[in-house]
């Protein structure tokens, strides 16, 4: 899910709610993409931060080069 908060805030809230984080990454337009370890944890975060959920899918950072390396 994508949340309108900083990475530090997201980690602190997940730790406080006892939700395991599988992956977290900053989005170029602001906010973070959060992947929880369990479906139950994701549901808990969705309920707790419903107003902070970004409604439209935002672009993520590119991790691969545009052209092949060879």
Secondary structure, 3 states (H helix, E strand, C coil): CEECCCHHHHHHHHHHCCCCEEEEEECCCCCEEEEECCHHHHHHHHHHCHHHECCCCCCCCCCCCCCCCC
